[in-house]
Amino acid sequence: MIPNSRGTYDNYYYASDGYDDATEETYAGWCDMYGYIQKNIPLTVGLGIWVRGNKDIDASLTQAGEVPGDSSITTDVGAGYTIIGNPFPMAFDIQAVTTTAAATQSWTPQDENVPDWEKNAATIMVPNDRGTYDNYYYASDGYDEDTDETYAGWCDMYGYIKKNITVPAGTAVWFKTSAAATVTFTK
């Protein structure tokens, strides 16, 4: 399932005997719902896709193509949930990801933080080893308890900057924003 410009998904199905209309041959490949091989389906750098396997067949997915050489990649996201794949062939730390959808959590040592600030913040949902997601919130003034400073970054729900949270290559994360924004990944 590949996101399209209409805000929905285009579905493709892997068949061992897909029909190639151009060559009139059958072979394994990604097909439309009628079994016709689909070619030249572009995948945008950083685009997250859904792959649903067959529970009765043990399979793997191989990705191939040109690795982007850019040091940073910016992706537009709409309001709501967007799935974004790691755009680099290596793990990235979530603190190397910035967004224009920062919230102010106004942390102070005297009064902790503004209640429920994270509900308005951009959220990055990182898959964990329990099969669920850990949520981090982007604050313009996150608190770093190691340095006793505040700066923009991904925080826990209390406004503390979270460090050493990595996303492996080939892994996608969910972003949730309340309005359209950009997300920039930097190597």
N, C-alpha and C positions, 0 to 999 in steps of 0.2 A: 504494500500500500504506500503510494507516494503522494505527498501533499501536492495539490494543484492550486492555481491562481483563484479558483472559485471558493476556496476555503474548505474543500472536501478532499477526497483521496481518489486517485486513479488506481484501480486494482489490476494486478498481473498475477498469473498463475504459472508455476513451473511444471512443464509437461515433458515427459521423456520422448514424446512423439508429436511435438508441435509442428504445424504445417506452415512452411514458408511459401507464401503466395508468389514471391518473385522467382524462386527457383523450382517451385512445385516439388520440393523435397520435404521429408519429415526428419526432425532431429530434436534433441533436448534444448529447451530454452524457455524464456519468459513469454507467455502468450496472453492474448485477450481472452475474454470469457468464452469465445467460440473455438479456441485452440489454434488461432493464427499467431505465429511468431511475431513479436514486436521488436523492432530494431531501433537503435539510436534514441533510447530513452535517457535524456540527460538527468544526471543527479547533481544538483547544485552543491558546492562545497559547504559543508556544515549542515546540510539538510538531513533531518532525521526521518527515517523510514520505518515502517512496521513490517516485520516478517513473522508470519505465523507458520510454525512447522506442523508436521503431522505427528501426532503422539505415538503412532505405531512404527514410525520410521526414524532411525537415528541419522541425522543429516547435519551438514555444516554449510555455511555460506561463505564463499570466497569473494572478496572484493578485489578489483583490479582497476588500474587507471593511473593517471598522472598525479603525483603527490604535489600539493600546492607548496610553492617556495616562499609565499608571502610571510612576513613576520607577524602580521595581524590580519584578521578577517572579521568584517562587520556584517551582521545579518539584521535585517528588519524583522520585527515581530509585531503582531497585532495584539489587541487587547484579548485577554484570555490565556489559554494554554497553547504553547508552541513546543514541538519536539525538535531539538537541534543536536546533530551528531558532532562529536569531537572532530574539528576540521583538520587536525594535525596527525601525523603518523606516530605520535608519542603521547604520553599522558600529559594532562595540563592541570595546574593548580587552580582552584576556583578564584583565588585572589588575582589571577592574571586575566580575569574576565570582568569587563566593566559594562555598565548599561546607563542609558539616559533616564531610566526609570528609578532613580534613587529616592528613598524616603528619609525623612529626618526622624530619628528616634530620640534625640535630645537627652542622651545619657548624662547623668551627673552623679558623682559619688554620694551626694547627699540624698537624692530622691529616686535613685535607680533610673528607670526610664519611663517614657510616656506609655500608658497602658494601651495595649493592642496596636502599637505602631506598625507591627509586622504585617497586619492585614492590608495595609496600603502599599507595602513595599514590593518591589520586584522579587520574585522567589525563584531560586534555582533548586530543582529537585534532583538529587544525585542518587543513582541506584546504590544500594548497599548489599552486603553479603547475606542479608536475611531475606532478600527477595522483595524488599520494600524500598522506600526512598527516604533520604534524610533531607530536610528542608533548611535552606539558608536564605537570608533576606538581605537585600542590598540597602545599606544605610549610607547616607552622605556623611554621617558623623559616628561611625562605629567606634567602640572603645577597645583599645588594645591594652589589656591589663599588664602585658610584659613591659611596655614602654610608658604607660600612663598617658597615652595620647589618643586623640580621636582623628579619624580619617575615613574616607570612603572605602567600603569593602563589604564583603559577605559576612554576615553575623548570624549568631543564634538568635532565638526569639527575645533574648534579654539585651541584645545590642552589643554583645561581645564579638570582636573580630575572631573568626575561626581560621586557623592556620593548618597547613599540610593536609588539605582535603583535595585529593586528586581524582581525576576521571581518566580511566585508561583509554588508549587509542581504540577506535572502533566502537566506543560506547556513546550512547546518546543521553542527554539530560532534558528534563522538562523545564521550561520557563513559564512563569505566570506573571502577567502584568495587568494593571487596571486600564492602561491606555497604550496606544502604539508607541514603540520605542525602538532603539537599536541596542544590539548586544555585540560587543567586540571581544574577540579572543586574541590574546597576544602570546607569542612563544616566549 
